[in-house]
Amino acid sequence: MLYALARPLLFSLAPERAHELTLSLLKSSHKLGVMRQVVEAKPVTCMGIEFPNPVGLAAGLDKNGAYIDALASLGFGFIEIGTITPRPQAGNPKPRLFRIPQAKAIINRMGFNNDGVDQLIENVKAAKFKGILGINIGKNADTAVEDAVADYLICLEKVYNYASYITVNISSPNTKNLRSLQSGDALTELLATLKKRQLELAEEHQHYVPLVLKVAPDLTQLDIEFIASQLLEFKIDGLIVTNTTLSREGVEGFPFCDEAGGLSGAPVFEKSTACLAAFAQLLKDQVPLVGVGGVLTGEQAAAKQQAGASLVQIYSGMIYTGPSLIKDCVHAMT
């Protein structure tokens, strides 16, 4: 109800300004003790972790982990922060975030803007949140793609002790050549190296932190088959399906439809869910799946579950629907 009243004001602002203001207001409300949404318990065990409910926040909303406690008050079963890179970076030039309300869609080309992994760790340490926290890692824009593994290793090692699980983001369309890591020898090298280091860190810290891969929806069936085989070969603990799409299907003719970047929101639902179902058919419950992309209703969250997802994440849907979406999704899922 409150969000329905606030949304016209927020939508009158530039999208990135509205994003910053919303997080700031949420944090202030949380500090005052006036922001808390009670969501029914619906425990789910996935990747060896017990989640209080199956609905989480997708990466991208809180890139630096600066709003963890406030976001937790909304009732998420888990929160994923990032994408984080080894060094701070400004991201792509503004404007870089565009709403298409006619289609309940968003286009972004943020470009991994973040304060760097060291600052994220300080923010995590300062948070009181004791729930399930995913940390999403990437590479710096000025790191050559052939050297990307080193960036992922730096982030993996630094966040290992602070994450419930770690997501390897190789699917953003907004860092040049990043998606090339989803195929061929590049993916094999990345997964082999990170898995080896994960097992070493588990031994060093006497604590196992699951490693998760996040992929794009713009994959061919051959791509999906290859990625699935690599997940099984290297015993990757989970797969997030999917990131944003380069397709403009569903937004043709609307203002901003031709802006560069990844499309999220309602138009990506069918594409991302089809991708999810394709992975589910190949992996046959051997790798847990997290469904994300275009969830704006509880029924759509349930559809992700029916397509093979153990967990669901939301982000763009919250912008159009508000925090009540979390309750709706939890209630709709079995």
N, C-alpha and C positions, 0 to 999 in steps of 0.2 A: 504493500500500500504506500509506504513512505517513498519507495523507489519510483513508483508510478507518478508521484507528485514531483520528484526531483528530476526525473528523466528529461522533461522538456527544457529545463534550465541547462542541464549538462549537454544536451544535444545542440544547444545554441552556441556552445563554445567550440573552439577548435578541438578535434578529437584528442590530441596529445595533452592539451591543457585540461580537458575534462577528465582524462585518465589520472593525471597528477592530483587534481582537486578531489576526485572521488577517494583516492587512497589516503590523502591527507585528512579528509573528513571522517573516513572510516577509522583511522588511527586515533583521532581526537575523540570520537564517540566511544571507542573501546576504552580509552583512558578514563573517561567519565563514567564508565560502567553502564552506558545506555544502549550498547550494541551487543546483543547476544541472541542468536537464533537457535532454538532447541530442535534438534533433528533426531528422529527415531534411531535407536541402535539397530543395526543390521550387519553384524560382524561377518567378515569375509576373510578367509585365510588365502593368501596369494604370495608366491615367492618366499614362503616360510615366514611371512609377517601376518599378524592378525590386524586387519583394518576395521575400525569401528563401524564404518559403513563403506559402500563401494564407490562413492562419488567424490572425486578429487578435483582440485584446481590445477589446470594445465599450466605449464611453464609459459612465461612471457608477461604475465600480469605483474608479478613481483620479481623483477630481474635480479635485484640485489639482496633479497631477503630482508628488506627494511620494514616490512609490514606483516610479518609472520603471525604475531599474536592477534592482531586485528582481524586478519583473514580467517584465522582459526575460530574466532568467535561466531563465524557464520555457519558453522556446523559441518564443514568439510570432513570427510573421512581421512583425507590426506592432502597435503599441500606440496606442490612442486615449484621450486624457485629456479631462477636462471632464465635464459641461458647465460652462463658465466664463462669468461675467457681468462687466460693467465694474466694478461695486462689490461688495465682499463682502456676503454675505447668509446669514442663518441657515437659511433654508428653512422648511418647514412644522413645526408643533409635533410633538413626539414623543408617543407612538410613531407611526412613519410607514413602517415596514418590517415585513412580515409573511410568514412562511413558510407554505406549504401543502404539507407533505411528502407527503401522500397523493396529490397530483397532480403532484409535482415542479414546483411553481409558487411564485412570489413576487409579492406585491403591494407596490408602493412608492408613496408620495406625498412623496418627499424634498423636491421643490420647488427644485431647483438650489441646494442648500446648497453654498457654496464660499467661498474666501478672496479672491476677486477676481482679475482678470486680471493685475495687477502681481505678485502673489505667485506665481501660476502661472509666470510668465516667470522669476522668480528660481529657482524649483524646477527648471525645465527647464535653465537655465544651469548649475545645480549638478550636474546628472546627467551621468554619463559615457557614457550611451547614445548610440550613433552610428547606430542603425537608423532605421526609418521610424516617424515620430511624427505621428499625427493630433491636431489640437486642435479640440475641439467647442465651439462658441460659442452663447450664448443672450442673452436679455434679462433685466434685473432685474425682479423681481416688481412693484415699485412704479413701473415705467415703463409708461405707458399703451400699449396695443397699437398705437394709431395713431402712436406715437413710437418703435416698436420698431426701425425701421431704424437710427436713430442709435446704439442700443446695439450692434447687430451691426457697424456700421461701426467703432466704437471698438475692439471686440475684434479684428476683422479686421486693422485697422491695427497693433495692438500685437503680435499673435501672428505676423504674416506672416513675419518673419525666423526664427522658431523652429519652424515647422511644416513637415512634409513635404506635408501636405494639411490643409485647413481644412473642418470640417463645420458647416453651418448647421442648428441644431436648431430646427425649428418644429413638432415633433411630440410633445413631452412633454405628457401630460394634466394635469400637476401645477402648471402656471403658468397662471393664469386667462387665457382667450381666446387662448392661444398658438397653438392649432391653427387659429384663424381665419386665420392667415397662410398656410395651405396652399391657399387658394382665392381666386379673383377678382382684383380690382385690388391687393389687399394682397400677394399673391404676386408679381404682375407688378412692382410697385414695388420690392419687396425684392430680387428677382433682378436686375432692371435696375440698381439702385443698387450692389449688391455686385459685380456683374460689371464694371461701369465702374471701380470702385475697385480691384478685383483687377488689371485690366489696367494701371492707373496705377501701382500698387505694383510690378508686374512690370517696368515700364519704369524706375522709380526705383531698384530694387534689382538690376536686370539678372538677375532670377531669377524663374521662374514657379512659383507654388505653386497646385496644383489646388484648386478650390472644389467642395464636395460638399454635397448636400442630404440631410437625413434626414427621412423621412416616417413617418406612422402606418399601422398595418394597418387602421384603421377608415375606409377610403375606399370610396366608391361607384365604379362603373365610370366614371361621368362625371368624378369627381374625378381618377381615375387618368389619364384621357385629357387633362384640362386640364393637370395637372402635367407629363405627358410632353411636351406641346406647348411648355410654358414652358421646360423643360430644353433642348429643341432650339433654341428661339428665342434663348435667351441663352447657348447654348454652355456650359452647366454641365458640369463635368468628371466628375461621378459622382453616384450616387444610392445611399443606404443604405436598405434595405427590410428590416425596419421597426423602429420603436420599440415600446413596450408597447401593449397593447390595453385598451379600456374594457369589453370583453365579459367575461362571467363564465362563458362556456361551458367546461365541463370542470372547474370547481371548485364547482359548485352543491352546497350542503348541507354543505360542509366548514367547519371553524372558520376565521374571518377572511375568508370568501368575499365578505362584504358590505362589507368595508372599502373606503373610497374610494382611488382611485389606479390606476396602470397595472399590468396583469397581465403577467408574463413567465414564462418557463419552458416546460415541455412543452405546456401547453394552447394556446399561441400559435403553435405550429409550423405547423399546416395553414393557418391564416389568413394568417400572414406569408408563407408560401411561395406561396400562391395569389396574393397581392398582387405578389410578386416576379415570378411567371410572367406576370402581366398586363402589368406594365411591360416585361418582356423582349419580349413579343410586339409592343408598340407601338414600342419604341425600336430594336429590330432591330440591336443591337450598336453603335449610335451613341453611347450613353452607358453607360460601365461600371457594373455593378451590384454592390453588396455585400449579401450575404444575412445577415440576423441575425434571431433569434427562435426560441426553442425547440429549439436544437441541443443534444442531450444524448448523441449518439452520432456515430461517424464516418459511418455510413450516412446520417444526417440532414444532415451537412455535404455529403456527396456529392449528396444530393437537392437542396439549395440550388444547387449547381453545375449540376446537370441542369436546374433551373428557370431558369437564366440568370445566375447569380452568377459573377463572376470571382474574388471574394474572399468569405470568410465571417468573421463575428465571433461570439464567444461571451462569455457573462457568467454568466447564471443557471445554465447547465449545469455550469459550473465549481463552483458551490456544492454541487450535488448529486453530481457525479462526481469532482471534483478535477482537478489539473493534467494527469493522464494523458489527459484529453479532448483536449488540444491535439495530442498525438502521434496519437491515434486519428483525429482529423479530417484531419490532414495526410496520413496514410497512406491514408485512404479516398478522398481527392480525387485527380483525375487531373492 
